[in-house]
Amino acid sequence: MKKVKYNKATEFSNIKEIINESIKKYKNNNAFIVKHKQEKDIIYENITYERFGDELNALGTALINMGLKNKKIAVIGENSYEWMLVYLSVLNGVGTIVPLDKGLPETEIENSLKISECEVIFFSNKHAEMIQNIVEKHQTNLTNFICMDKIIDSFKNNNLLYIKNLIEKGKELVLDGDKSYINAKIDNDKTNILLFTSGTTSASKAVELSHRNIASNIYALTSAEKLYSTDVNIALLPFHHTFGSTGLIFFLSLGMTNVFCDGLRHIQENLKEYKVTTFVGVPLIIESMYKKIVTTIEKQGKTKKLKLGLLITKILMKFKIDIRRKVFKEIINNLGGNIRFIISGASGIDRKVAEAFNDFGILTVQGYGLTETSPVLFAENEQCIKYGSVGLSMRNVDAKIDNPNEDGIGEIIVKGPNIMKGYYKNDNETKKVLKENWFYTGDLGYIDKDGYLFITGRKKNVIVMKNGKNVYPEEIEQLVSNLPYVSESMVFSKERSNEILLSVKIVYNKDYIYNKYSLENEEEIKEMIWEDIKNINKGLPNYKHIKNLIITDEPMIKTTTAKIKRYEEMKKEKV
């Protein structure tokens, strides 16, 4: 097993302790920078940790004053300062916070509100019409509605409130001596968060998480990853996703500054605008950034120069001479000039992409976890990188492979203080995954002799061939995704004439294929792709050969963290 030297870290029992410590320690640092567009002018609002703390206390005090102590409170909207203000104020002394996925259709939002029994909802303007529709159906327990943007005249409800008014009211209450929120005691093991799973393979479930669950994961992350109070993070992962919210709390615990993206098209300019040094992203975003870099280098005719630079820097690195950021300064400048650390999560990243960014001098690691585990279970860090793996288990997580086959592959099971309490009002599903304190992840993989975890696929996705052999779709998808024109791919099985055929659906980049091969006709494109698939088949045993190809330039159906919804896609293909 590889020995790890952990960073010095303080272990807190709850999130309130973590945030209060940061406010005290970094009070003059900017916790957030918020951009406001006013006609032709752009104004940047710097929110210090001290102000953040004052507004947390104010909002929490106002909510308790409204009689909302111990209530379930939902929040839905885009990543914003107000979203995180709501999340942490509710969590740290009011009640149970229920983050909702802003990308879900109205019926699923309504169902989530029913399951969680929320009485209050914070929402952004973009979701006002949806919330209005849900209210008019009278199928939920909602009685209080709080807008996180400006007041909406069209919202027809007398109970509509505005977050800024609540903050002002709370400040007055605090000045008058109301300490109901500030002195509120935290039950570290009580359910304070209800988070809905992404539902890639089945109906989503409400995961019960506690303060101790999240706080223990912050401790593990601080022990593993080296970040500084001078770092600037751009919040790319949606906050309703546990990796997004826990990640943001992790950055706040270190006194970092957090900024917001204007949209995926604007990532590159936002990196430069805010001098971003680090971010957590999904592989789709990171791989897209890499493809743009490669395309630009090819267009400029600098491929040979890049290869020479890589050769020289790798030789020098063997002698502990690191000039990567100088040699690849042009690439780093195209990413804003300050980026130094990228964390990939939610699904596996292409190993060549991670290796390339590290070769450029941008530390790039990946982690593995689930909503049910608060979320991080395994992660790489600067001293522990093995390409293809998701790193070593966090310092307070025990992990093993259940019922491994002859290749050492089996279900990944874990236990630790970050494991959920269960699924809300769903004992049957809870019992399926929590057995004798072990959480059964549903993911398959193996752990090598050094302790690195390699994920081979999802248990529910495994295809059992007629010869009894197992095929892990994700393994083949990784090979297909290495083709430069492939944006997305999904491997699945079709039964024909009592035979199981492996199929692959590929979303191709139309512009790339036209610019590189001058092809527009879909039949010609399919013929070209088939030749590449045949070459991939040559490196695989016969039972893993792809025998059916579907191509499209239309994106697949995905969750808001860019995971393909396999079952919905398979329905489209009539599987």
C-alpha positions as CSV (number, residue, x, y, z in Angstrom):
1,M,0.0,0.0,0.0
2,K,1.2,3.5,-0.8
3,K,2.0,5.6,2.2
4,V,0.4,9.0,2.2
5,K,1.6,12.1,3.9
6,Y,-1.6,14.0,4.9
7,N,-1.9,17.7,5.2
8,K,-2.5,19.2,8.6
9,A,-6.2,19.5,9.1
10,T,-8.6,20.4,11.9
11,E,-11.5,17.9,12.4
12,F,-14.8,19.7,13.0
13,S,-18.1,18.0,14.2
14,N,-20.4,20.1,12.1
15,I,-20.6,22.6,9.3
16,K,-21.5,25.6,11.5
17,E,-18.1,25.2,13.3
18,I,-16.3,25.1,9.9
19,I,-18.0,28.2,8.6
20,N,-17.7,30.2,11.8
21,E,-14.0,29.4,12.0
22,S,-13.4,30.6,8.4
23,I,-15.4,33.8,9.1
24,K,-13.2,34.4,12.2
25,K,-9.9,33.5,10.5
26,Y,-10.4,35.1,7.0
27,K,-12.9,37.9,7.8
28,N,-11.2,40.4,5.4
29,N,-10.8,37.9,2.6
30,N,-13.4,37.9,-0.2
31,A,-15.6,34.9,0.2
32,F,-17.4,35.7,-3.1
33,I,-17.2,38.1,-6.0
34,V,-20.5,38.7,-7.7
35,K,-20.9,40.4,-11.1
36,H,-23.8,42.7,-11.7
37,K,-24.6,43.9,-15.3
38,Q,-26.3,47.3,-15.3
39,E,-27.0,48.4,-18.9
40,K,-23.6,48.9,-20.4
41,D,-21.7,48.8,-17.1
42,I,-20.4,45.8,-15.1
43,I,-20.0,46.1,-11.4
44,Y,-18.1,43.6,-9.3
45,E,-19.4,43.2,-5.7
46,N,-16.8,41.9,-3.2
47,I,-18.4,40.0,-0.3
48,T,-16.0,39.4,2.5
49,Y,-16.2,36.5,4.9
50,E,-17.2,39.0,7.6
51,R,-20.2,40.2,5.6
52,F,-21.0,36.7,4.6
53,G,-21.2,35.7,8.3
54,D,-23.4,38.7,9.1
55,E,-25.8,37.9,6.3
56,L,-25.9,34.2,7.3
57,N,-26.8,35.2,10.8
58,A,-29.4,37.7,9.6
59,L,-31.2,35.4,7.2
60,G,-31.2,32.5,9.7
61,T,-32.6,34.8,12.5
62,A,-35.3,36.1,10.2
63,L,-36.3,32.5,9.2
64,I,-36.6,31.5,12.8
65,N,-38.6,34.6,13.6
66,M,-41.1,33.6,10.9
67,G,-41.7,30.3,12.8
68,L,-39.7,28.1,10.4
69,K,-37.5,26.4,13.1
70,N,-37.1,22.7,12.3
71,K,-39.0,23.0,9.0
72,K,-38.0,21.5,5.7
73,I,-36.9,24.3,3.3
74,A,-36.3,23.8,-0.4
75,V,-34.0,25.9,-2.7
76,I,-33.9,25.9,-6.5
77,G,-32.0,28.1,-8.8
78,E,-28.7,28.7,-10.6
79,N,-25.4,28.8,-8.7
80,S,-25.3,32.1,-6.9
81,Y,-24.3,33.8,-3.7
82,E,-27.9,33.8,-2.6
83,W,-28.2,30.1,-3.2
84,M,-25.3,29.3,-0.9
85,L,-26.5,31.9,1.7
86,V,-29.8,30.0,1.8
87,Y,-28.2,26.6,2.0
88,L,-25.9,27.4,4.9
89,S,-28.2,29.6,6.9
90,V,-30.9,26.9,6.9
91,L,-28.4,24.2,7.6
92,N,-26.6,26.0,10.4
93,G,-29.5,26.5,12.8
94,V,-32.9,26.7,11.1
95,G,-34.0,23.3,9.8
96,T,-33.5,20.8,7.0
97,I,-32.3,22.1,3.6
98,V,-33.6,20.4,0.4
99,P,-31.6,21.4,-2.7
100,L,-33.6,20.8,-5.9
101,D,-32.2,20.1,-9.3
102,K,-32.9,23.2,-11.5
103,G,-32.7,21.0,-14.6
104,L,-35.5,18.7,-13.8
105,P,-39.0,19.0,-15.4
106,E,-41.9,20.4,-13.4
107,T,-43.4,17.0,-12.6
108,E,-40.2,15.8,-11.0
109,I,-39.7,19.0,-9.0
110,E,-43.3,18.6,-7.7
111,N,-42.6,15.0,-6.8
112,S,-39.5,16.0,-4.9
113,L,-41.4,18.6,-3.0
114,K,-44.1,16.0,-2.1
115,I,-41.5,13.4,-1.0
116,S,-39.5,15.9,1.1
117,E,-42.7,17.6,2.6
118,C,-41.2,21.0,2.3
119,E,-43.2,24.0,3.6
120,V,-40.9,26.7,2.3
121,I,-39.2,27.3,-1.0
122,F,-36.5,29.7,-2.1
123,F,-36.4,30.2,-5.9
124,S,-34.8,32.3,-8.6
125,N,-36.8,34.2,-11.2
126,K,-36.2,31.6,-13.9
127,H,-38.3,29.1,-11.8
128,A,-41.1,31.4,-10.8
129,E,-43.6,30.2,-13.4
130,M,-42.9,26.6,-12.5
131,I,-43.3,27.2,-8.8
132,Q,-46.5,29.1,-9.5
133,N,-47.9,26.1,-11.5
134,I,-47.0,23.7,-8.7
135,V,-48.7,25.9,-6.1
136,E,-51.9,26.1,-8.1
137,K,-52.2,22.3,-8.1
138,H,-52.3,22.2,-4.3
139,Q,-50.4,18.9,-4.2
140,T,-47.5,20.0,-1.9
141,N,-47.1,21.4,1.6
142,L,-45.7,24.7,0.4
143,T,-46.9,27.8,2.3
144,N,-44.0,30.2,2.1
145,F,-42.3,31.4,-1.1
146,I,-39.1,33.4,-1.1
147,C,-37.5,34.9,-4.3
148,M,-33.8,35.1,-4.5
149,D,-33.9,37.7,-7.2
150,K,-35.9,40.9,-7.5
151,I,-39.6,40.8,-6.6
152,I,-41.8,39.2,-9.3
153,D,-45.1,41.0,-9.9
154,S,-46.6,38.1,-11.8
155,F,-46.3,35.6,-8.9
156,K,-49.8,35.4,-7.5
157,N,-49.4,34.6,-3.8
158,N,-49.7,36.8,-0.8
159,N,-46.9,34.9,1.0
160,L,-44.2,35.9,-1.5
161,L,-41.1,37.3,0.2
162,Y,-37.8,38.7,-1.0
163,I,-34.5,37.4,0.4
164,K,-32.9,40.9,0.7
165,N,-35.9,42.1,2.8
166,L,-35.5,39.1,5.1
167,I,-31.8,39.8,5.5
168,E,-32.5,43.4,6.5
169,K,-35.2,42.3,8.9
170,G,-32.8,39.7,10.4
171,K,-30.1,42.4,10.9
172,E,-32.5,44.5,12.9
173,L,-33.5,41.5,15.0
174,V,-29.8,40.7,15.7
175,L,-29.2,44.3,16.7
176,D,-32.1,44.1,19.0
177,G,-30.5,41.1,20.8
178,D,-32.2,38.2,19.0
179,K,-29.6,35.3,19.4
180,S,-32.0,32.5,18.5
181,Y,-30.0,31.6,15.4
182,I,-26.5,32.6,16.4
183,N,-26.8,30.4,19.6
184,A,-28.7,27.6,17.9
185,K,-27.3,24.2,18.8
186,I,-26.5,21.7,16.1
187,D,-27.4,18.0,16.4
188,N,-24.4,16.6,14.5
189,D,-26.1,13.4,13.6
190,K,-29.6,14.6,12.8
191,T,-30.8,14.7,9.2
192,N,-30.3,18.3,8.1
193,I,-29.9,17.7,4.3
194,L,-32.2,15.9,1.9
195,L,-30.5,15.5,-1.4
196,F,-32.0,13.8,-4.4
197,T,-29.9,11.3,-6.4
198,S,-29.4,12.0,-10.1
199,G,-31.6,9.1,-11.2
200,T,-29.4,7.9,-14.1
201,T,-30.6,4.3,-13.8
202,S,-33.7,4.5,-11.7
203,A,-36.1,6.9,-10.0
204,S,-34.3,9.4,-7.8
205,K,-34.4,8.9,-4.0
206,A,-34.0,11.4,-1.2
207,V,-30.7,10.9,0.6
208,E,-30.5,11.8,4.3
209,L,-27.2,13.5,5.2
210,S,-26.1,15.0,8.5
211,H,-23.6,17.7,9.6
212,R,-21.2,15.0,10.7
213,N,-21.4,13.4,7.2
214,I,-20.3,16.6,5.4
215,A,-17.9,17.8,8.1
216,S,-16.0,14.5,8.0
217,N,-15.7,14.7,4.3
218,I,-14.3,18.3,4.5
219,Y,-11.7,17.0,7.0
220,A,-10.7,14.3,4.6
221,L,-10.5,16.6,1.6
222,T,-8.4,19.1,3.6
223,S,-6.1,16.3,4.5
224,A,-5.6,15.2,0.9
225,E,-5.6,18.4,-1.3
226,K,-3.3,21.4,-1.0
227,L,-5.2,24.7,-1.5
228,Y,-4.6,28.2,-0.2
229,S,-6.6,31.2,1.0
230,T,-5.2,33.1,-2.0
231,D,-6.8,30.6,-4.5
232,V,-9.8,31.6,-6.6
233,N,-12.4,28.9,-7.4
234,I,-15.0,29.2,-10.1
235,A,-18.2,27.3,-9.1
236,L,-19.0,25.1,-12.2
237,L,-20.7,22.1,-10.6
238,P,-24.3,22.8,-9.7
239,F,-24.8,23.4,-6.0
240,H,-27.8,21.0,-5.8
241,H,-25.3,18.3,-6.5
242,T,-23.5,17.1,-3.4
243,F,-20.1,17.5,-5.1
244,G,-20.9,21.1,-5.9
245,S,-22.1,22.0,-2.4
246,T,-19.6,20.1,-0.4
247,G,-16.8,21.3,-2.7
248,L,-17.9,24.9,-2.1
249,I,-17.9,24.4,1.7
250,F,-14.4,22.9,1.4
251,F,-13.2,26.0,-0.4
252,L,-14.9,28.3,2.1
253,S,-13.2,26.4,4.9
254,L,-9.8,27.4,3.4
255,G,-10.6,31.1,3.1
256,M,-10.7,31.0,-0.7
257,T,-12.6,33.4,-3.0
258,N,-15.5,31.9,-5.1
259,V,-16.8,33.3,-8.3
260,F,-19.6,32.3,-10.8
261,C,-19.6,31.3,-14.4
262,D,-21.6,33.3,-17.0
263,G,-22.3,30.1,-18.8
264,L,-20.4,27.2,-20.3
265,R,-19.6,29.3,-23.4
266,H,-17.9,31.9,-21.3
267,I,-15.7,29.6,-19.1
268,Q,-12.5,30.6,-20.9
269,E,-13.1,34.4,-20.5
270,N,-14.3,34.0,-16.9
271,L,-11.1,32.1,-16.0
272,K,-9.2,35.2,-17.2
273,E,-11.6,37.7,-15.8
274,Y,-11.4,36.5,-12.2
275,K,-7.8,35.1,-12.4
276,V,-9.2,31.7,-11.5
277,T,-6.6,29.3,-10.0
278,T,-8.8,26.2,-9.4
279,F,-12.1,24.5,-10.1
280,V,-14.1,21.3,-9.8
281,G,-15.6,20.2,-13.1
282,V,-17.2,17.3,-14.9
283,P,-15.1,15.4,-17.5
284,L,-17.2,16.8,-20.3
285,I,-16.1,20.3,-19.5
286,I,-12.4,19.5,-18.9
287,E,-12.2,17.2,-22.0
288,S,-13.8,19.9,-24.1
289,M,-11.2,22.4,-22.9
290,Y,-8.4,20.0,-23.9
291,K,-9.9,19.4,-27.4
292,K,-10.0,23.2,-28.0
293,I,-6.3,23.4,-27.0
294,V,-5.4,20.6,-29.4
295,T,-7.5,22.0,-32.2
296,T,-5.8,25.4,-31.8
297,I,-2.3,23.9,-31.8
298,E,-3.1,21.9,-34.9
299,K,-4.5,25.0,-36.7
300,Q,-1.3,27.0,-35.8
301,G,0.9,24.2,-37.0
302,K,2.6,23.9,-33.6
303,T,2.1,20.1,-33.0
304,K,5.8,19.3,-33.4
305,K,6.7,22.2,-31.1
306,L,4.3,20.8,-28.5
307,K,5.7,17.3,-28.7
308,L,9.3,18.7,-28.4
309,G,8.2,20.7,-25.3
310,L,6.7,17.6,-23.7
311,L,9.8,15.6,-24.4
312,I,12.1,18.2,-22.8
313,T,10.0,18.9,-19.8
314,K,9.5,15.2,-19.0
315,I,13.3,14.6,-19.2
316,L,13.9,17.5,-16.8
317,M,11.2,16.4,-14.4
318,K,13.2,13.2,-13.9
319,F,15.9,15.5,-12.4
320,K,13.3,17.4,-10.4
321,I,13.6,20.5,-12.7
322,D,10.1,21.8,-13.4
323,I,9.8,24.3,-16.2
324,R,6.4,23.1,-17.5
325,R,4.5,26.3,-16.8
326,K,7.2,28.4,-18.6
327,V,7.3,26.1,-21.7
328,F,3.5,25.8,-21.9
329,K,2.8,29.4,-20.9
330,E,0.8,30.0,-24.1
331,I,-1.6,27.2,-23.3
332,I,-1.9,28.3,-19.6
333,N,-2.6,31.9,-20.8
334,N,-5.4,30.6,-23.0
335,L,-6.9,29.2,-19.8
336,G,-6.8,32.6,-18.0
337,G,-3.1,32.5,-17.1
338,N,-3.5,31.5,-13.4
339,I,-5.1,28.1,-13.4
340,R,-3.0,25.6,-11.4
341,F,-5.4,23.0,-10.1
342,I,-8.3,21.1,-11.7
343,I,-10.4,18.5,-9.8
344,S,-12.6,16.2,-12.0
345,G,-15.6,14.5,-10.6
346,A,-19.0,13.0,-11.3
347,S,-17.6,10.4,-13.8
348,G,-14.3,9.1,-15.1
349,I,-12.1,11.5,-17.1
350,D,-10.1,10.4,-20.2
351,R,-6.7,9.5,-18.8
352,K,-4.9,11.2,-21.8
353,V,-6.6,14.5,-20.9
354,A,-5.7,14.3,-17.3
355,E,-2.1,13.4,-18.2
356,A,-1.9,16.2,-20.7
357,F,-3.0,18.9,-18.3
358,N,-0.5,17.6,-15.7
359,D,2.2,17.7,-18.4
360,F,1.3,21.3,-19.0
361,G,2.0,22.1,-15.3
362,I,-1.7,22.2,-14.3
363,L,-2.2,19.7,-11.4
364,T,-5.2,17.6,-12.5
365,V,-6.7,15.0,-10.3
366,Q,-9.9,13.1,-10.1
367,G,-12.1,11.8,-7.3
368,Y,-14.9,9.3,-6.9
369,G,-17.9,9.4,-4.7
370,L,-21.7,9.4,-4.5
371,T,-24.5,11.6,-3.1
372,E,-24.9,8.9,-0.5
373,T,-21.3,9.3,0.7
374,S,-21.2,13.1,1.1
375,P,-19.6,12.6,-1.5
376,V,-15.9,11.8,-1.8
377,L,-14.6,8.3,-1.2
378,F,-11.4,8.1,-3.2
379,A,-9.2,10.9,-4.7
380,E,-5.9,11.6,-6.2
381,N,-3.7,14.3,-5.0
382,E,-0.3,15.8,-5.9
383,Q,1.7,13.0,-4.4
384,C,-0.7,10.2,-5.4
385,I,-1.6,10.0,-9.1
386,K,-2.0,6.8,-11.1
387,Y,-3.7,7.4,-14.5
388,G,-6.8,5.4,-15.0
389,S,-7.5,5.1,-11.3
390,V,-9.6,7.4,-9.0
391,G,-6.8,7.5,-6.4
392,L,-6.6,6.3,-2.8
393,S,-9.4,6.1,-0.2
394,M,-9.9,9.1,1.9
395,R,-8.2,8.9,5.3
396,N,-11.4,8.2,7.2
397,V,-13.0,5.8,4.7
398,D,-12.6,2.0,4.7
399,A,-13.1,0.4,1.4
400,K,-13.0,-3.1,-0.1
401,I,-14.2,-5.2,-3.0
402,D,-17.1,-7.4,-2.4
403,N,-17.2,-10.9,-4.0
404,P,-14.4,-10.3,-6.5
405,N,-14.1,-12.4,-9.6
406,E,-10.9,-14.0,-11.0
407,D,-9.8,-10.5,-12.1
408,G,-10.3,-9.0,-8.7
409,I,-13.4,-7.1,-9.9
410,G,-16.4,-6.8,-7.7
411,E,-18.7,-4.3,-6.1
412,I,-17.0,-1.4,-4.3
413,I,-18.3,-1.2,-0.7
414,V,-17.3,1.4,1.9
415,K,-17.8,2.6,5.4
416,G,-17.0,5.7,7.3
417,P,-18.5,8.8,9.0
418,N,-19.5,10.3,5.6
419,I,-22.0,7.5,4.8
420,M,-25.6,8.7,4.6
421,K,-28.2,7.8,7.3
422,G,-30.5,6.3,4.7
423,Y,-33.1,7.1,2.0
424,Y,-35.9,9.3,3.4
425,K,-39.0,7.2,4.2
426,N,-37.7,4.3,2.0
427,D,-36.5,1.5,4.2
428,N,-36.6,-1.1,1.5
429,E,-34.1,0.8,-0.7
430,T,-32.0,1.7,2.3
431,K,-31.7,-2.0,3.3
432,K,-30.5,-2.9,-0.2
433,V,-27.4,-0.6,0.1
434,L,-26.6,-0.4,3.9
435,K,-25.6,-3.8,5.3
436,E,-23.7,-4.2,8.6
437,N,-22.4,-0.6,8.4
438,W,-21.1,-1.1,4.8
439,F,-22.5,0.9,2.0
440,Y,-22.8,-1.0,-1.3
441,T,-22.1,1.6,-4.0
442,G,-23.4,-0.4,-7.0
443,D,-20.1,0.4,-8.8
444,L,-17.7,-2.3,-9.9
445,G,-13.9,-2.1,-9.7
446,Y,-10.7,-3.4,-8.3
447,I,-8.1,-2.1,-5.9
448,D,-4.4,-2.7,-6.9
449,K,-1.6,-3.6,-4.6
450,D,-0.8,0.1,-3.9
451,G,-4.4,0.8,-2.8
452,Y,-5.5,2.6,-6.0
453,L,-9.1,2.1,-7.1
454,F,-9.9,1.4,-10.7
455,I,-13.6,1.6,-11.6
456,T,-14.7,-0.8,-14.4
457,G,-18.4,0.1,-14.5
458,R,-21.8,0.3,-12.9
459,K,-23.2,-3.0,-11.6
460,K,-26.5,-2.3,-13.3
461,N,-24.9,-1.7,-16.6
462,V,-22.9,-4.9,-16.9
463,I,-23.7,-6.9,-20.0
464,V,-23.6,-10.7,-19.6
465,M,-22.8,-12.3,-22.9
466,K,-24.1,-15.7,-24.0
467,N,-20.7,-17.3,-23.1
468,G,-21.1,-16.0,-19.5
469,K,-18.4,-13.3,-20.0
470,N,-19.0,-9.9,-18.5
471,V,-18.7,-6.7,-20.6
472,Y,-18.3,-3.4,-18.8
473,P,-19.7,-0.7,-21.2
474,E,-17.7,2.1,-19.7
475,E,-14.4,0.3,-20.5
476,I,-15.3,0.3,-24.3
477,E,-16.8,3.8,-24.1
478,Q,-13.4,5.1,-23.0
479,L,-11.7,3.6,-26.0
480,V,-14.4,5.0,-28.4
481,S,-14.2,8.5,-26.7
482,N,-10.5,8.6,-27.6
483,L,-11.5,9.2,-31.2
484,P,-11.1,12.9,-31.7
485,Y,-14.5,13.6,-33.3
486,V,-16.5,11.7,-30.6
487,S,-18.4,14.0,-28.2
488,E,-20.3,11.3,-26.4
489,S,-20.7,7.5,-26.6
490,M,-22.8,4.8,-25.1
491,V,-22.3,1.1,-25.3
492,F,-25.3,-1.2,-24.8
493,S,-26.6,-4.6,-25.9
494,K,-29.3,-5.7,-28.4
495,E,-30.6,-9.2,-28.7
496,R,-31.0,-10.5,-32.2
497,S,-31.6,-14.1,-33.4
498,N,-30.8,-15.4,-29.9
499,E,-27.5,-13.5,-30.0
500,I,-26.4,-10.6,-27.9
501,L,-24.9,-7.9,-30.0
502,L,-22.8,-5.1,-28.6
503,S,-23.9,-1.7,-29.9
504,V,-22.5,1.7,-29.7
505,K,-24.2,5.1,-30.1
506,I,-21.9,7.9,-31.0
507,V,-22.5,11.6,-30.9
508,Y,-20.0,13.0,-33.4
509,N,-18.7,16.6,-33.7
510,K,-20.1,17.7,-37.1
511,D,-17.7,20.7,-37.4
512,Y,-14.6,18.6,-36.6
513,I,-15.5,15.9,-39.2
514,Y,-16.2,18.5,-41.9
515,N,-13.0,20.5,-41.2
516,K,-10.8,17.5,-40.9
517,Y,-12.3,15.1,-43.5
518,S,-14.6,17.3,-45.6
519,L,-17.5,15.0,-44.9
520,E,-21.1,16.0,-44.6
521,N,-23.0,13.0,-45.9
522,E,-24.1,10.8,-42.9
523,E,-23.6,7.5,-44.8
524,E,-20.0,8.5,-45.6
525,I,-19.5,9.7,-42.0
526,K,-20.8,6.3,-40.7
527,E,-18.6,4.4,-43.0
528,M,-15.5,6.3,-41.8
529,I,-16.5,5.8,-38.2
530,W,-17.0,2.1,-38.8
531,E,-13.4,1.8,-39.9
532,D,-12.2,3.3,-36.6
533,I,-14.6,1.0,-34.7
534,K,-13.1,-2.0,-36.5
535,N,-9.6,-0.9,-35.4
536,I,-10.8,-0.7,-31.8
537,N,-12.3,-4.2,-32.1
538,K,-8.9,-5.6,-33.2
539,G,-7.5,-4.8,-29.7
540,L,-10.4,-6.5,-27.9
541,P,-11.4,-10.1,-27.4
542,N,-14.1,-11.3,-29.8
543,Y,-16.9,-11.2,-27.2
544,K,-16.2,-7.5,-26.7
545,H,-16.5,-6.6,-30.4
546,I,-18.9,-3.8,-31.3
547,K,-21.2,-5.1,-34.0
548,N,-23.8,-2.4,-34.3
549,L,-23.2,1.4,-34.8
550,I,-25.6,4.3,-34.4
551,I,-24.4,7.8,-35.1
552,T,-26.0,11.2,-34.5
553,D,-24.9,14.8,-34.0
554,E,-27.7,15.4,-31.5
555,P,-26.6,15.3,-27.8
556,M,-27.8,12.5,-25.6
557,I,-30.2,12.9,-22.7
558,K,-28.1,13.7,-19.6
559,T,-28.4,14.5,-16.0
560,T,-27.4,18.0,-14.9
561,T,-23.9,16.7,-14.0
562,A,-23.5,15.5,-17.6
563,K,-24.0,11.8,-17.0
564,I,-25.9,10.0,-19.8
565,K,-29.3,8.7,-18.9
566,R,-28.7,5.2,-20.3
567,Y,-32.2,3.8,-19.9
568,E,-33.8,6.8,-21.6
569,E,-31.4,6.6,-24.4
570,M,-31.9,2.8,-24.8
571,K,-35.7,3.4,-24.9
572,K,-35.1,5.8,-27.8
573,E,-33.2,2.9,-29.6
574,K,-36.0,0.5,-28.7
575,V,-33.9,-1.7,-26.6
